[in-house]
Amino acid sequence: MKLVFATNNRNKLKEIQSILGNTINLISLKDIGCNVDIPETGSTLEENARIKSYYIYQHYGLNCFADDTGFEIDVLNGDPGVYSARYAGEDKDSKDNMEKVLQKLEGLKNRKSQFRTIISLWLNGEEKLFEGIVRGTVLTEKHGDNGFGYDPIFMPEGFKCSFAEMSLNKKNAISHRGIAVRKLTTFLKVYCKTS
């Protein structure tokens, strides 16, 4: 089955393709010639994921899924949340975003947080939503060089290292995106068998 993943983020594409395996032929926005920067104007992760997936389904007639992920910090009332990618400004600079989080949490003991991913799948005219959550703690400084986004400052529950210190396979096994994608994969496998 061929499925568009509404992203041009090569890191995310690589991460999700490794979870999906060979059953799904994953293609990017670039692969279908979509050069539009689909505006994420929603006020929730669900809305943003839906905007992106539906845009592709509506304009290209292709089955598609899109995700939106938020880094939600308890003591900041869930911020940066839906604004995670541009928390420190429209440049979407990961280093600046991490620095802003670290500054806001400086001196605070409560550093509990979570990553939450929502996937919106448009498949033959119907939408399905999938969610993945991983709880953890915001570290006081960056650790590791792998991953992207806030990975260097997030330590998942039950581990003694950041996401950025884990291999891709290890991270995928426990991550928010991994959980949501496995739910998506389970659904697609059942769908492929019954259709």
C-alpha positions as CSV (number, residue, x, y, z in Angstrom):
1,M,0.0,0.0,0.0
2,K,1.2,3.5,-0.9
3,L,0.6,6.1,1.7
4,V,1.6,9.8,1.8
5,F,3.1,11.1,5.1
6,A,2.4,14.8,5.0
7,T,5.9,16.0,5.9
8,N,9.2,16.9,4.4
9,N,11.0,16.3,7.7
10,R,13.5,13.6,6.7
11,N,14.1,12.7,10.4
12,K,10.4,12.0,11.0
13,L,10.1,10.2,7.7
14,K,13.0,7.9,8.5
15,E,11.7,7.3,12.1
16,I,8.2,6.4,10.9
17,Q,9.3,4.2,8.0
18,S,11.5,2.2,10.4
19,I,8.4,1.5,12.5
20,L,6.1,0.7,9.6
21,G,8.5,-1.7,8.0
22,N,8.0,-2.9,4.4
23,T,4.2,-3.3,4.5
24,I,3.6,0.3,3.6
25,N,5.4,2.3,0.9
26,L,5.7,5.7,2.6
27,I,6.1,8.8,0.4
28,S,6.7,12.4,1.4
29,L,5.1,15.7,0.2
30,K,8.2,16.2,-2.0
31,D,7.6,12.8,-3.6
32,I,4.1,13.9,-4.8
33,G,5.3,17.4,-5.9
34,C,3.6,19.2,-3.0
35,N,5.7,22.3,-2.2
36,V,3.1,24.1,-0.2
37,D,3.9,24.9,3.4
38,I,0.5,23.7,4.8
39,P,-0.4,26.3,7.5
40,E,-0.9,24.8,10.9
41,T,-3.6,27.2,12.1
42,G,-5.3,24.8,14.6
43,S,-5.4,25.5,18.3
44,T,-4.9,21.8,19.1
45,L,-2.7,19.0,18.0
46,E,-5.7,17.2,16.6
47,E,-6.7,20.2,14.5
48,N,-3.2,20.6,13.0
49,A,-2.8,17.0,12.1
50,R,-6.3,17.0,10.5
51,I,-5.5,20.2,8.5
52,K,-2.4,18.7,7.0
53,S,-3.8,15.2,6.2
54,Y,-7.1,16.5,4.8
55,Y,-5.3,19.1,2.6
56,I,-3.4,16.3,0.8
57,Y,-6.5,14.0,0.5
58,Q,-8.6,16.9,-0.8
59,H,-6.0,18.4,-3.3
60,Y,-4.2,15.2,-4.5
61,G,-6.8,12.5,-3.9
62,L,-4.2,10.3,-2.2
63,N,-4.5,8.4,1.1
64,C,-2.5,10.3,3.6
65,F,-1.6,10.7,7.2
66,A,-0.2,13.6,9.1
67,D,1.0,14.0,12.7
68,D,1.4,16.8,15.1
69,T,3.4,16.5,18.3
70,G,3.5,18.7,21.3
71,F,5.9,18.8,24.2
72,E,3.7,19.4,27.2
73,I,5.2,20.6,30.5
74,D,3.0,20.2,33.6
75,V,4.2,23.3,35.5
76,L,3.8,25.4,32.3
77,N,0.1,24.4,32.0
78,G,0.9,22.1,29.0
79,D,3.1,24.6,27.2
80,P,4.7,24.7,24.7
81,G,2.1,22.2,23.5
82,V,0.7,23.0,20.0
83,Y,3.4,25.7,19.7
84,S,6.3,23.4,20.4
85,A,8.0,23.9,17.0
86,R,7.9,27.6,17.2
87,Y,8.0,28.2,20.9
88,A,11.0,30.6,20.7
89,G,9.9,32.2,17.4
90,E,8.8,31.5,13.8
91,D,12.3,30.3,12.8
92,K,11.4,27.0,14.5
93,D,14.9,26.7,15.9
94,S,15.3,23.6,18.2
95,K,18.2,25.1,20.1
96,D,16.3,28.3,20.9
97,N,13.2,26.3,21.8
98,M,15.2,24.2,24.3
99,E,16.9,27.2,25.8
100,K,13.5,28.9,26.4
101,V,12.2,25.8,28.2
102,L,15.3,25.5,30.3
103,Q,15.1,29.2,31.2
104,K,11.4,28.9,32.2
105,L,12.1,25.9,34.4
106,E,15.3,27.2,36.0
107,G,15.2,26.5,39.7
108,L,11.9,24.5,39.6
109,K,11.7,21.0,41.1
110,N,8.6,19.9,39.2
111,R,9.9,19.1,35.7
112,K,7.3,16.5,34.8
113,S,6.3,16.6,31.2
114,Q,5.1,14.5,28.3
115,F,5.4,14.2,24.5
116,R,2.0,13.7,22.8
117,T,1.5,12.8,19.2
118,I,-1.7,12.8,17.2
119,I,-1.9,11.1,13.8
120,S,-4.8,11.9,11.5
121,L,-5.3,9.4,8.7
122,W,-7.5,10.0,5.7
123,L,-8.1,6.7,4.0
124,N,-10.7,6.4,1.2
125,G,-12.7,9.4,2.5
126,E,-12.7,8.5,6.2
127,E,-10.6,9.9,9.0
128,K,-9.1,8.0,11.9
129,L,-7.2,9.5,14.8
130,F,-4.4,7.8,16.7
131,E,-2.7,9.1,19.9
132,G,0.6,8.3,21.6
133,I,1.9,9.7,24.9
134,V,5.1,9.2,26.8
135,R,5.7,10.7,30.2
136,G,9.0,11.9,31.5
137,T,11.1,14.7,33.0
138,V,12.7,17.8,31.6
139,L,16.5,17.6,32.2
140,T,18.4,20.6,33.5
141,E,20.7,20.6,30.5
142,K,21.1,18.9,27.1
143,H,22.3,15.3,26.8
144,G,23.0,13.5,23.5
145,D,23.2,14.1,19.8
146,N,20.6,11.8,18.3
147,G,17.0,12.6,17.6
148,F,15.6,16.1,17.0
149,G,13.5,18.8,18.6
150,Y,13.4,18.6,22.4
151,D,15.0,15.1,22.5
152,P,18.2,16.2,24.3
153,I,16.3,17.6,27.3
154,F,13.7,14.9,27.7
155,M,14.2,11.8,29.8
156,P,11.4,9.3,29.6
157,E,10.0,7.6,32.7
158,G,12.0,4.5,33.7
159,F,15.2,5.5,31.9
160,K,18.4,7.2,32.9
161,C,19.1,8.9,29.6
162,S,17.5,11.4,27.2
163,F,15.8,10.5,23.9
164,A,18.9,12.0,22.2
165,E,21.1,9.5,23.9
166,M,19.1,6.5,22.6
167,S,19.4,4.7,19.3
168,L,16.6,5.2,16.8
169,N,15.3,1.7,17.4
170,K,15.3,2.1,21.2
171,K,13.5,5.5,21.0
172,N,10.9,4.1,18.6
173,A,10.1,1.3,21.0
174,I,8.9,3.7,23.7
175,S,8.3,7.1,22.0
176,H,5.0,9.0,21.7
177,R,5.3,8.8,17.9
178,G,6.2,5.2,18.0
179,I,3.1,4.4,20.1
180,A,0.8,6.4,17.7
181,V,2.4,4.8,14.6
182,R,2.1,1.3,16.0
183,K,-1.6,2.0,16.5
184,L,-1.8,3.3,12.9
185,T,0.1,0.2,11.6
186,T,-2.2,-2.2,13.5
187,F,-5.2,-0.5,11.9
188,L,-3.6,-0.5,8.4
189,K,-2.7,-4.2,8.6
190,V,-6.3,-5.1,9.5
191,Y,-7.6,-2.7,6.8
192,C,-5.4,-4.3,4.1
193,K,-6.6,-7.8,5.1
194,T,-10.3,-6.9,5.0
195,S,-10.3,-4.6,1.9
